[in-house]
Amino acid sequence: MPISLTLTEGVIAADKAPIAVARITESFLKHHGLAGNRIMTANVTAHLNILPKGQTFAGGKPVDGAWIETKTPSFALASHDIQTAFFGEATDILHELSGGALARDRIWSNGVHAVDGTWNLHGRPMTNDALAGAITAG
């Protein structure tokens, strides 16, 4: 379940960006009751993209900011309570790691639900039911 974190260069110190990825991953697992789950911990992946100033935009104009996007099966981030808790905590993490310099209104997030059966776990495609079974076993 990939989490993509995109940052404008400099909004968070370069040495803190991997910390942001780790903490956001931990938050995702925690808010789904899966902290410590062997299968899920190994399969919540992340992409960190740091783009140069002038290459990130809002309203068609250059802006310094951060973007968090998740791609999950439909049973993840399925309730508004979990969505609010996870994306709220992820925003707090980025704001904190910026030393408060990255304004909360410059941190955007969204979640995308994938089509059932399109997950590839351990080298094989899985339906949501099969994936849920693997998670439960983990």
N, CA, C and O atoms as a GROMACS GRO file, in nm:
protein
  552
    1MET      N    1   0.084  -0.116   0.000
    1MET     CA    2   0.000   0.000   0.000
    1MET      C    3   0.088   0.122   0.000
    1MET      O    4   0.132   0.169   0.106
    2PRO      N    5   0.116   0.174  -0.118
    2PRO     CA    6   0.211   0.284  -0.124
    2PRO      C    7   0.157   0.415  -0.068
    2PRO      O    8   0.041   0.452  -0.087
    3ILE      N    9   0.247   0.482   0.000
    3ILE     CA   10   0.226   0.620   0.043
    3ILE      C   11   0.326   0.702  -0.036
    3ILE      O   12   0.446   0.676  -0.032
    4SER      N   13   0.278   0.802  -0.108
    4SER     CA   14   0.366   0.893  -0.180
    4SER      C   15   0.374   1.022  -0.102
    4SER      O   16   0.272   1.085  -0.072
    5LEU      N   17   0.496   1.063  -0.070
    5LEU     CA   18   0.520   1.190  -0.003
    5LEU      C   19   0.602   1.276  -0.098
    5LEU      O   20   0.714   1.240  -0.134
    6THR      N   21   0.545   1.387  -0.138
    6THR     CA   22   0.613   1.480  -0.227
    6THR      C   23   0.635   1.610  -0.152
    6THR      O   24   0.543   1.664  -0.091
    7LEU      N   25   0.758   1.658  -0.156
    7LEU     CA   26   0.795   1.780  -0.085
    7LEU      C   27   0.864   1.875  -0.180
    7LEU      O   28   0.940   1.833  -0.268
    8THR      N   29   0.838   2.003  -0.164
    8THR     CA   30   0.921   2.103  -0.229
    8THR      C   31   1.053   2.106  -0.154
    8THR      O   32   1.055   2.107  -0.030
    9GLU      N   33   1.162   2.108  -0.226
    9GLU     CA   34   1.294   2.111  -0.164
    9GLU      C   35   1.302   2.223  -0.060
    9GLU      O   36   1.270   2.339  -0.088
   10GLY      N   37   1.346   2.185   0.060
   10GLY     CA   38   1.367   2.284   0.165
   10GLY      C   39   1.253   2.300   0.264
   10GLY      O   40   1.272   2.363   0.368
   11VAL      N   41   1.134   2.246   0.235
   11VAL     CA   42   1.024   2.264   0.331
   11VAL      C   43   1.048   2.184   0.458
   11VAL      O   44   0.999   2.218   0.566
   12ILE      N   45   1.124   2.077   0.444
   12ILE     CA   46   1.169   1.996   0.558
   12ILE      C   47   1.317   1.967   0.531
   12ILE      O   48   1.355   1.940   0.417
   13ALA      N   49   1.400   1.974   0.632
   13ALA     CA   50   1.542   1.944   0.615
   13ALA      C   51   1.558   1.805   0.554
   13ALA      O   52   1.484   1.712   0.587
   14ALA      N   53   1.655   1.791   0.464
   14ALA     CA   54   1.674   1.665   0.391
   14ALA      C   55   1.691   1.546   0.485
   14ALA      O   56   1.644   1.436   0.454
   15ASP      N   57   1.756   1.566   0.598
   15ASP     CA   58   1.776   1.453   0.690
   15ASP      C   59   1.650   1.417   0.767
   15ASP      O   60   1.644   1.311   0.831
   16LYS      N   61   1.548   1.503   0.763
   16LYS     CA   62   1.422   1.473   0.832
   16LYS      C   63   1.318   1.410   0.741
   16LYS      O   64   1.218   1.356   0.790
   17ALA      N   65   1.338   1.415   0.610
   17ALA     CA   66   1.240   1.357   0.517
   17ALA      C   67   1.222   1.206   0.539
   17ALA      O   68   1.108   1.160   0.541
   18PRO      N   69   1.330   1.128   0.556
   18PRO     CA   70   1.309   0.985   0.584
   18PRO      C   71   1.238   0.961   0.718
   18PRO      O   72   1.164   0.863   0.732
   19ILE      N   73   1.259   1.049   0.814
   19ILE     CA   74   1.188   1.039   0.942
   19ILE      C   75   1.039   1.061   0.918
   19ILE      O   76   0.955   0.993   0.978
   20ALA      N   77   1.006   1.157   0.832
   20ALA     CA   78   0.865   1.183   0.798
   20ALA      C   79   0.801   1.058   0.738
   20ALA      O   80   0.690   1.021   0.775
   21VAL      N   81   0.871   0.993   0.645
   21VAL     CA   82   0.818   0.872   0.582
   21VAL      C   83   0.793   0.765   0.688
   21VAL      O   84   0.686   0.702   0.689
   22ALA      N   85   0.889   0.743   0.776
   22ALA     CA   86   0.874   0.640   0.880
   22ALA      C   87   0.757   0.671   0.972
   22ALA      O   88   0.678   0.582   1.004
   23ARG      N   89   0.746   0.796   1.015
   23ARG     CA   90   0.639   0.831   1.109
   23ARG      C   91   0.501   0.826   1.044
   23ARG      O   92   0.404   0.786   1.107
   24ILE      N   93   0.492   0.867   0.918
   24ILE     CA   94   0.364   0.862   0.847
   24ILE      C   95   0.324   0.715   0.825
   24ILE      O   96   0.206   0.681   0.838
   25THR      N   97   0.420   0.630   0.793
   25THR     CA   98   0.392   0.486   0.779
   25THR      C   99   0.341   0.429   0.911
   25THR      O  100   0.242   0.356   0.913
   26GLU      N  101   0.409   0.461   1.020
   26GLU     CA  102   0.366   0.414   1.153
   26GLU      C  103   0.225   0.463   1.185
   26GLU      O  104   0.144   0.390   1.241
   27SER      N  105   0.195   0.587   1.148
   27SER     CA  106   0.062   0.643   1.172
   27SER      C  107  -0.044   0.566   1.094
   27SER      O  108  -0.150   0.535   1.148
   28PHE      N  109  -0.016   0.536   0.968
   28PHE     CA  110  -0.110   0.461   0.885
   28PHE      C  111  -0.142   0.327   0.951
   28PHE      O  112  -0.258   0.289   0.964
   29LEU      N  113  -0.038   0.255   0.990
   29LEU     CA  114  -0.058   0.125   1.055
   29LEU      C  115  -0.135   0.139   1.185
   29LEU      O  116  -0.228   0.062   1.211
   30LYS      N  117  -0.098   0.236   1.267
   30LYS     CA  118  -0.164   0.257   1.396
   30LYS      C  119  -0.313   0.285   1.379
   30LYS      O  120  -0.396   0.226   1.449
   31HIS      N  121  -0.348   0.372   1.288
   31HIS     CA  122  -0.489   0.410   1.272
   31HIS      C  123  -0.574   0.300   1.209
   31HIS      O  124  -0.697   0.310   1.206
   32HIS      N  125  -0.510   0.196   1.160
   32HIS     CA  126  -0.583   0.080   1.110
   32HIS      C  127  -0.574  -0.038   1.207
   32HIS      O  128  -0.619  -0.148   1.175
   33GLY      N  129  -0.516  -0.015   1.325
   33GLY     CA  130  -0.503  -0.123   1.423
   33GLY      C  131  -0.405  -0.230   1.379
   33GLY      O  132  -0.418  -0.346   1.418
   34LEU      N  133  -0.307  -0.192   1.297
   34LEU     CA  134  -0.215  -0.291   1.240
   34LEU      C  135  -0.070  -0.269   1.281
   34LEU      O  136   0.020  -0.328   1.221
   35ALA      N  137  -0.046  -0.185   1.381
   35ALA     CA  138   0.092  -0.166   1.428
   35ALA      C  139   0.148  -0.301   1.471
   35ALA      O  140   0.085  -0.372   1.549
   36GLY      N  141   0.264  -0.335   1.419
   36GLY     CA  142   0.327  -0.462   1.454
   36GLY      C  143   0.283  -0.580   1.368
   36GLY      O  144   0.338  -0.689   1.381
   37ASN      N  145   0.184  -0.559   1.280
   37ASN     CA  146   0.140  -0.668   1.193
   37ASN      C  147   0.252  -0.696   1.091
   37ASN      O  148   0.288  -0.608   1.012
   38ARG      N  149   0.305  -0.815   1.094
   38ARG     CA  150   0.420  -0.852   1.013
   38ARG      C  151   0.394  -0.834   0.863
   38ARG      O  152   0.479  -0.781   0.791
   39ILE      N  153   0.279  -0.877   0.817
   39ILE     CA  154   0.247  -0.868   0.674
   39ILE      C  155   0.230  -0.722   0.632
   39ILE      O  156   0.289  -0.678   0.533
   40MET      N  157   0.151  -0.649   0.706
   40MET     CA  158   0.123  -0.510   0.666
   40MET      C  159   0.244  -0.419   0.681
   40MET      O  160   0.269  -0.334   0.596
   41THR      N  161   0.318  -0.436   0.789
   41THR     CA  162   0.435  -0.350   0.809
   41THR      C  163   0.529  -0.361   0.690
   41THR      O  164   0.582  -0.260   0.643
   42ALA      N  165   0.550  -0.481   0.641
   42ALA     CA  166   0.641  -0.502   0.528
   42ALA      C  167   0.582  -0.455   0.395
   42ALA      O  168   0.656  -0.436   0.299
   43ASN      N  169   0.451  -0.434   0.390
   43ASN     CA  170   0.388  -0.401   0.262
   43ASN      C  171   0.327  -0.262   0.256
   43ASN      O  172   0.260  -0.228   0.158
   44VAL      N  173   0.348  -0.182   0.358
   44VAL     CA  174   0.316  -0.039   0.346
   44VAL      C  175   0.445   0.025   0.297
   44VAL      O  176   0.538   0.049   0.374
   45THR      N  177   0.448   0.053   0.168
   45THR     CA  178   0.567   0.107   0.104
   45THR      C  179   0.552   0.258   0.090
   45THR      O  180   0.444   0.313   0.113
   46ALA      N  181   0.659   0.323   0.051
   46ALA     CA  182   0.652   0.469   0.035
   46ALA      C  183   0.745   0.515  -0.075
   46ALA      O  184   0.846   0.451  -0.106
   47HIS      N  185   0.707   0.627  -0.134
   47HIS     CA  186   0.790   0.695  -0.233
   47HIS      C  187   0.812   0.836  -0.180
   47HIS      O  188   0.716   0.905  -0.145
   48LEU      N  189   0.935   0.879  -0.176
   48LEU     CA  190   0.968   1.015  -0.134
   48LEU      C  191   1.016   1.090  -0.256
   48LEU      O  192   1.117   1.054  -0.317
   49ASN      N  193   0.944   1.194  -0.291
   49ASN     CA  194   0.979   1.278  -0.405
   49ASN      C  195   1.011   1.417  -0.354
   49ASN      O  196   0.926   1.481  -0.292
   50ILE      N  197   1.132   1.463  -0.378
   50ILE     CA  198   1.169   1.599  -0.340
   50ILE      C  199   1.193   1.676  -0.469
   50ILE      O  200   1.286   1.647  -0.544
   51LEU      N  201   1.108   1.774  -0.492
   51LEU     CA  202   1.112   1.850  -0.616
   51LEU      C  203   1.173   1.988  -0.593
   51LEU      O  204   1.156   2.047  -0.487
   52PRO      N  205   1.245   2.038  -0.694
   52PRO     CA  206   1.307   2.170  -0.679
   52PRO      C  207   1.203   2.281  -0.665
   52PRO      O  208   1.091   2.270  -0.716
   53LYS      N  209   1.242   2.388  -0.597
   53LYS     CA  210   1.155   2.506  -0.590
   53LYS      C  211   1.119   2.546  -0.732
   53LYS      O  212   1.201   2.537  -0.823
   54GLY      N  213   0.997   2.591  -0.750
   54GLY     CA  214   0.950   2.629  -0.882
   54GLY      C  215   0.888   2.515  -0.960
   54GLY      O  216   0.838   2.536  -1.071
   55GLN      N  217   0.891   2.394  -0.905
   55GLN     CA  218   0.835   2.277  -0.973
   55GLN      C  219   0.713   2.219  -0.903
   55GLN      O  220   0.665   2.113  -0.941
   56THR      N  221   0.663   2.288  -0.800
   56THR     CA  222   0.542   2.247  -0.729
   56THR      C  223   0.444   2.364  -0.732
   56THR      O  224   0.485   2.480  -0.719
   57PHE      N  225   0.315   2.333  -0.750
   57PHE     CA  226   0.218   2.438  -0.780
   57PHE      C  227   0.089   2.422  -0.702
   57PHE      O  228   0.051   2.312  -0.663
   58ALA      N  229   0.023   2.532  -0.680
   58ALA     CA  230  -0.115   2.537  -0.629
   58ALA      C  231  -0.183   2.651  -0.703
   58ALA      O  232  -0.130   2.762  -0.711
   59GLY      N  233  -0.299   2.625  -0.757
   59GLY     CA  234  -0.369   2.726  -0.833
   59GLY      C  235  -0.292   2.771  -0.956
   59GLY      O  236  -0.311   2.883  -1.005
   60GLY      N  237  -0.204   2.683  -1.006
   60GLY     CA  238  -0.126   2.715  -1.125
   60GLY      C  239  -0.004   2.802  -1.099
   60GLY      O  240   0.067   2.838  -1.192
   61LYS      N  241   0.021   2.834  -0.974
   61LYS     CA  242   0.134   2.921  -0.936
   61LYS      C  243   0.233   2.841  -0.852
   61LYS      O  244   0.192   2.754  -0.775
   62PRO      N  245   0.362   2.870  -0.865
   62PRO     CA  246   0.461   2.800  -0.782
   62PRO      C  247   0.430   2.818  -0.633
   62PRO      O  248   0.393   2.926  -0.588
   63VAL      N  249   0.447   2.710  -0.559
   63VAL     CA  250   0.423   2.712  -0.414
   63VAL      C  251   0.517   2.610  -0.349
   63VAL      O  252   0.546   2.505  -0.407
   64ASP      N  253   0.563   2.642  -0.231
   64ASP     CA  254   0.637   2.545  -0.150
   64ASP      C  255   0.534   2.469  -0.067
   64ASP      O  256   0.451   2.530   0.001
   65GLY      N  257   0.540   2.337  -0.072
   65GLY     CA  258   0.439   2.261   0.001
   65GLY      C  259   0.476   2.115   0.015
   65GLY      O  260   0.587   2.073  -0.015
   66ALA      N  261   0.378   2.039   0.062
   66ALA     CA  262   0.391   1.895   0.081
   66ALA      C  263   0.262   1.828   0.038
   66ALA      O  264   0.153   1.883   0.056
   67TRP      N  265   0.275   1.709  -0.019
   67TRP     CA  266   0.160   1.633  -0.067
   67TRP      C  267   0.173   1.489  -0.018
   67TRP      O  268   0.278   1.427  -0.033
   68ILE      N  269   0.066   1.438   0.038
   68ILE     CA  270   0.060   1.300   0.086
   68ILE      C  271  -0.050   1.230   0.007
   68ILE      O  272  -0.164   1.276   0.005
   69GLU      N  273  -0.016   1.119  -0.058
   69GLU     CA  274  -0.118   1.042  -0.130
   69GLU      C  275  -0.103   0.895  -0.094
   69GLU      O  276   0.007   0.841  -0.093
   70THR      N  277  -0.215   0.833  -0.065
   70THR     CA  278  -0.216   0.690  -0.037
   70THR      C  279  -0.289   0.617  -0.149
   70THR      O  280  -0.383   0.670  -0.209
   71LYS      N  281  -0.245   0.496  -0.176
   71LYS     CA  282  -0.317   0.406  -0.266
   71LYS      C  283  -0.342   0.280  -0.186
   71LYS      O  284  -0.249   0.212  -0.144
   72THR      N  285  -0.469   0.250  -0.165
   72THR     CA  286  -0.505   0.141  -0.075
   72THR      C  287  -0.622   0.060  -0.131
   72THR      O  288  -0.693   0.107  -0.220
   73PRO      N  289  -0.642  -0.061  -0.079
   73PRO     CA  290  -0.766  -0.132  -0.111
   73PRO      C  291  -0.883  -0.058  -0.046
   73PRO      O  292  -0.865   0.024   0.044
   74SER      N  293  -1.002  -0.087  -0.092
   74SER     CA  294  -1.119  -0.011  -0.047
   74SER      C  295  -1.149  -0.028   0.101
   74SER      O  296  -1.221   0.054   0.158
   75PHE      N  297  -1.096  -0.132   0.165
   75PHE     CA  298  -1.124  -0.149   0.308
   75PHE      C  299  -1.030  -0.066   0.395
   75PHE      O  300  -1.050  -0.059   0.516
   76ALA      N  301  -0.928  -0.005   0.337
   76ALA     CA  302  -0.838   0.083   0.413
   76ALA      C  303  -0.888   0.227   0.399
   76ALA      O  304  -0.947   0.263   0.297
   77LEU      N  305  -0.864   0.306   0.499
   77LEU     CA  306  -0.911   0.446   0.501
   77LEU      C  307  -1.059   0.452   0.464
   77LEU      O  308  -1.103   0.544   0.395
   78ALA      N  309  -1.135   0.354   0.511
   78ALA     CA  310  -1.275   0.340   0.471
   78ALA      C  311  -1.371   0.424   0.553
   78ALA      O  312  -1.482   0.451   0.508
   79SER      N  313  -1.331   0.466   0.673
   79SER     CA  314  -1.421   0.548   0.754
   79SER      C  315  -1.367   0.690   0.766
   79SER      O  316  -1.246   0.713   0.763
   80HIS      N  317  -1.458   0.783   0.779
   80HIS     CA  318  -1.417   0.923   0.792
   80HIS      C  319  -1.333   0.944   0.918
   80HIS      O  320  -1.242   1.026   0.918
   81ASP      N  321  -1.363   0.871   1.024
   81ASP     CA  322  -1.284   0.883   1.147
   81ASP      C  323  -1.138   0.844   1.123
   81ASP      O  324  -1.047   0.914   1.169
   82ILE      N  325  -1.115   0.735   1.053
   82ILE     CA  326  -0.978   0.692   1.024
   82ILE      C  327  -0.912   0.791   0.928
   82ILE      O  328  -0.795   0.826   0.947
   83GLN      N  329  -0.984   0.837   0.828
   83GLN     CA  330  -0.928   0.934   0.734
   83GLN      C  331  -0.884   1.060   0.807
   83GLN      O  332  -0.773   1.110   0.787
   84THR      N  333  -0.973   1.112   0.892
   84THR     CA  334  -0.943   1.234   0.966
   84THR      C  335  -0.824   1.215   1.060
   84THR      O  336  -0.736   1.300   1.067
   85ALA      N  337  -0.822   1.103   1.131
   85ALA     CA  338  -0.714   1.077   1.226
   85ALA      C  339  -0.580   1.060   1.154
   85ALA      O  340  -0.481   1.121   1.193
   86PHE      N  341  -0.578   0.979   1.048
   86PHE     CA  342  -0.451   0.954   0.979
   86PHE      C  343  -0.400   1.079   0.908
   86PHE      O  344  -0.287   1.121   0.931
   87PHE      N  345  -0.482   1.139   0.822
   87PHE     CA  346  -0.433   1.255   0.747
   87PHE      C  347  -0.406   1.374   0.839
   87PHE      O  348  -0.317   1.454   0.811
   88GLY      N  349  -0.482   1.384   0.948
   88GLY     CA  350  -0.454   1.489   1.047
   88GLY      C  351  -0.319   1.469   1.113
   88GLY      O  352  -0.241   1.563   1.128
   89GLU      N  353  -0.290   1.344   1.153
   89GLU     CA  354  -0.161   1.316   1.216
   89GLU      C  355  -0.047   1.332   1.116
   89GLU      O  356   0.059   1.383   1.152
   90ALA      N  357  -0.067   1.289   0.992
   90ALA     CA  358   0.038   1.305   0.891
   90ALA      C  359   0.069   1.454   0.869
   90ALA      O  360   0.185   1.491   0.854
   91THR      N  361  -0.035   1.537   0.868
   91THR     CA  362  -0.015   1.682   0.856
   91THR      C  363   0.063   1.734   0.976
   91THR      O  364   0.156   1.814   0.959
   92ASP      N  365   0.027   1.691   1.095
   92ASP     CA  366   0.099   1.732   1.216
   92ASP      C  367   0.246   1.693   1.209
   92ASP      O  368   0.333   1.771   1.249
   93ILE      N  369   0.275   1.574   1.160
   93ILE     CA  370   0.412   1.525   1.150
   93ILE      C  371   0.494   1.617   1.060
   93ILE      O  372   0.604   1.658   1.097
   94LEU      N  373   0.441   1.649   0.943
   94LEU     CA  374   0.515   1.734   0.850
   94LEU      C  375   0.532   1.875   0.906
   94LEU      O  376   0.640   1.934   0.894
   95HIS      N  377   0.428   1.928   0.966
   95HIS     CA  378   0.436   2.061   1.026
   95HIS      C  379   0.544   2.062   1.136
   95HIS      O  380   0.627   2.153   1.142
   96GLU      N  381   0.542   1.961   1.221
   96GLU     CA  382   0.640   1.951   1.330
   96GLU      C  383   0.782   1.939   1.277
   96GLU      O  384   0.872   2.010   1.323
   97LEU      N  385   0.804   1.850   1.179
   97LEU     CA  386   0.939   1.828   1.127
   97LEU      C  387   0.993   1.948   1.051
   97LEU      O  388   1.114   1.961   1.031
   98SER      N  389   0.904   2.036   1.008
   98SER     CA  390   0.949   2.160   0.942
   98SER      C  391   0.985   2.267   1.044
   98SER      O  392   1.027   2.376   1.007
   99GLY      N  393   0.970   2.235   1.172
   99GLY     CA  394   0.993   2.335   1.276
   99GLY      C  395   0.883   2.440   1.278
   99GLY      O  396   0.903   2.551   1.327
  100GLY      N  397   0.767   2.404   1.222
  100GLY     CA  398   0.654   2.496   1.217
  100GLY      C  399   0.657   2.589   1.096
  100GLY      O  400   0.565   2.668   1.076
  101ALA      N  401   0.762   2.580   1.015
  101ALA     CA  402   0.775   2.669   0.900
  101ALA      C  403   0.679   2.632   0.786
  101ALA      O  404   0.634   2.720   0.713
  102LEU      N  405   0.649   2.504   0.772
  102LEU     CA  406   0.556   2.460   0.668
  102LEU      C  407   0.414   2.473   0.722
  102LEU      O  408   0.371   2.397   0.809
  103ALA      N  409   0.342   2.570   0.669
  103ALA     CA  410   0.206   2.597   0.716
  103ALA      C  411   0.115   2.478   0.683
  103ALA      O  412   0.130   2.414   0.580
  104ARG      N  413   0.022   2.452   0.773
  104ARG     CA  414  -0.071   2.341   0.752
  104ARG      C  415  -0.152   2.358   0.623
  104ARG      O  416  -0.191   2.259   0.561
  105ASP      N  417  -0.177   2.481   0.583
  105ASP     CA  418  -0.254   2.502   0.460
  105ASP      C  419  -0.168   2.485   0.334
  105ASP      O  420  -0.215   2.511   0.223
  106ARG      N  421  -0.045   2.443   0.352
  106ARG     CA  422   0.044   2.410   0.240
  106ARG      C  423   0.079   2.261   0.241
  106ARG      O  424   0.175   2.217   0.179
  107ILE      N  425  -0.003   2.185   0.315
  107ILE     CA  426   0.010   2.039   0.319
  107ILE      C  427  -0.121   1.981   0.267
  107ILE      O  428  -0.226   1.994   0.331
  108TRP      N  429  -0.114   1.918   0.152
  108TRP     CA  430  -0.233   1.861   0.088
  108TRP      C  431  -0.227   1.709   0.096
  108TRP      O  432  -0.119   1.651   0.099
  109SER      N  433  -0.344   1.646   0.100
  109SER     CA  434  -0.346   1.499   0.106
  109SER      C  435  -0.468   1.445   0.034
  109SER      O  436  -0.569   1.513   0.018
  110ASN      N  437  -0.455   1.321  -0.009
  110ASN     CA  438  -0.569   1.251  -0.068
  110ASN      C  439  -0.542   1.101  -0.064
  110ASN      O  440  -0.428   1.056  -0.053
  111GLY      N  441  -0.650   1.026  -0.074
  111GLY     CA  442  -0.640   0.881  -0.078
  111GLY      C  443  -0.710   0.827  -0.201
  111GLY      O  444  -0.817   0.874  -0.239
  112VAL      N  445  -0.649   0.729  -0.263
  112VAL     CA  446  -0.704   0.664  -0.382
  112VAL      C  447  -0.730   0.518  -0.347
  112VAL      O  448  -0.642   0.450  -0.295
  113HIS      N  449  -0.850   0.471  -0.377
  113HIS     CA  450  -0.881   0.329  -0.357
  113HIS      C  451  -0.861   0.255  -0.489
  113HIS      O  452  -0.909   0.299  -0.593
  114ALA      N  453  -0.792   0.144  -0.482
  114ALA     CA  454  -0.761   0.064  -0.600
  114ALA      C  455  -0.875  -0.033  -0.632
  114ALA      O  456  -0.957  -0.065  -0.546
  115VAL      N  457  -0.878  -0.077  -0.754
  115VAL     CA  458  -0.976  -0.175  -0.800
  115VAL      C  459  -0.946  -0.309  -0.734
  115VAL      O  460  -0.831  -0.352  -0.727
  116ASP      N  461  -1.050  -0.376  -0.685
  116ASP     CA  462  -1.035  -0.507  -0.621
  116ASP      C  463  -0.962  -0.602  -0.715
  116ASP      O  464  -0.995  -0.614  -0.833
  117GLY      N  465  -0.863  -0.670  -0.661
  117GLY     CA  466  -0.787  -0.768  -0.738
  117GLY      C  467  -0.660  -0.714  -0.800
  117GLY      O  468  -0.585  -0.789  -0.862
  118THR      N  469  -0.633  -0.585  -0.784
  118THR     CA  470  -0.515  -0.527  -0.847
  118THR      C  471  -0.394  -0.520  -0.755
  118THR      O  472  -0.287  -0.473  -0.796
  119TRP      N  473  -0.409  -0.566  -0.630
  119TRP     CA  474  -0.294  -0.565  -0.538
  119TRP      C  475  -0.204  -0.682  -0.568
  119TRP      O  476  -0.250  -0.793  -0.593
  120ASN      N  477  -0.074  -0.657  -0.565
  120ASN     CA  478   0.025  -0.761  -0.582
  120ASN      C  479   0.102  -0.770  -0.450
  120ASN      O  480   0.176  -0.679  -0.414
  121LEU      N  481   0.083  -0.880  -0.380
  121LEU     CA  482   0.148  -0.900  -0.250
  121LEU      C  483   0.230  -1.028  -0.259
  121LEU      O  484   0.178  -1.133  -0.297
  122HIS      N  485   0.357  -1.020  -0.225
  122HIS     CA  486   0.447  -1.135  -0.232
  122HIS      C  487   0.452  -1.194  -0.373
  122HIS      O  488   0.459  -1.315  -0.391
  123GLY      N  489   0.446  -1.108  -0.473
  123GLY     CA  490   0.463  -1.151  -0.611
  123GLY      C  491   0.340  -1.208  -0.678
  123GLY      O  492   0.351  -1.266  -0.786
  124ARG      N  493   0.222  -1.194  -0.615
  124ARG     CA  494   0.102  -1.245  -0.682
  124ARG      C  495  -0.017  -1.152  -0.658
  124ARG      O  496  -0.031  -1.094  -0.550
  125PRO      N  497  -0.101  -1.139  -0.760
  125PRO     CA  498  -0.218  -1.054  -0.745
  125PRO      C  499  -0.317  -1.113  -0.646
  125PRO      O  500  -0.334  -1.235  -0.637
  126MET      N  501  -0.382  -1.024  -0.570
  126MET     CA  502  -0.475  -1.070  -0.467
  126MET      C  503  -0.602  -0.986  -0.470
  126MET      O  504  -0.598  -0.865  -0.494
  127THR      N  505  -0.714  -1.052  -0.445
  127THR     CA  506  -0.840  -0.980  -0.426
  127THR      C  507  -0.839  -0.917  -0.287
  127THR      O  508  -0.752  -0.947  -0.206
  128ASN      N  509  -0.935  -0.830  -0.261
  128ASN     CA  510  -0.947  -0.772  -0.127
  128ASN      C  511  -0.965  -0.879  -0.021
  128ASN      O  512  -0.906  -0.870   0.087
  129ASP      N  513  -1.046  -0.982  -0.050
  129ASP     CA  514  -1.068  -1.090   0.047
  129ASP      C  515  -0.939  -1.165   0.076
  129ASP      O  516  -0.909  -1.196   0.191
  130ALA      N  517  -0.863  -1.196  -0.028
  130ALA     CA  518  -0.736  -1.267  -0.009
  130ALA      C  519  -0.637  -1.180   0.068
  130ALA      O  520  -0.564  -1.229   0.154
  131LEU      N  521  -0.635  -1.053   0.036
  131LEU     CA  522  -0.546  -0.960   0.105
  131LEU      C  523  -0.584  -0.949   0.252
  131LEU      O  524  -0.498  -0.952   0.340
  132ALA      N  525  -0.713  -0.937   0.280
  132ALA     CA  526  -0.760  -0.930   0.419
  132ALA      C  527  -0.720  -1.057   0.495
  132ALA      O  528  -0.683  -1.050   0.612
  133GLY      N  529  -0.729  -1.172   0.430
  133GLY     CA  530  -0.689  -1.297   0.493
  133GLY      C  531  -0.540  -1.298   0.526
  133GLY      O  532  -0.501  -1.344   0.633
  134ALA      N  533  -0.458  -1.247   0.435
  134ALA     CA  534  -0.313  -1.241   0.459
  134ALA      C  535  -0.281  -1.146   0.574
  134ALA      O  536  -0.194  -1.175   0.656
  135ILE      N  537  -0.352  -1.034   0.580
  135ILE     CA  538  -0.331  -0.937   0.687
  135ILE      C  539  -0.370  -0.998   0.821
  135ILE      O  540  -0.297  -0.983   0.920
  136THR      N  541  -0.483  -1.066   0.825
  136THR     CA  542  -0.530  -1.130   0.948
  136THR      C  543  -0.430  -1.234   0.996
  136THR      O  544  -0.408  -1.249   1.117
  137ALA      N  545  -0.369  -1.306   0.904
  137ALA     CA  546  -0.269  -1.408   0.939
  137ALA      C  547  -0.140  -1.346   0.989
  137ALA      O  548  -0.062  -1.410   1.060
  138GLY      N  549  -0.116  -1.219   0.951
  138GLY     CA  550   0.010  -1.153   0.984
  138GLY      C  551   0.013  -1.098   1.120
  138GLY      O  552   0.113  -1.040   1.161
   0.00000   0.00000   0.00000
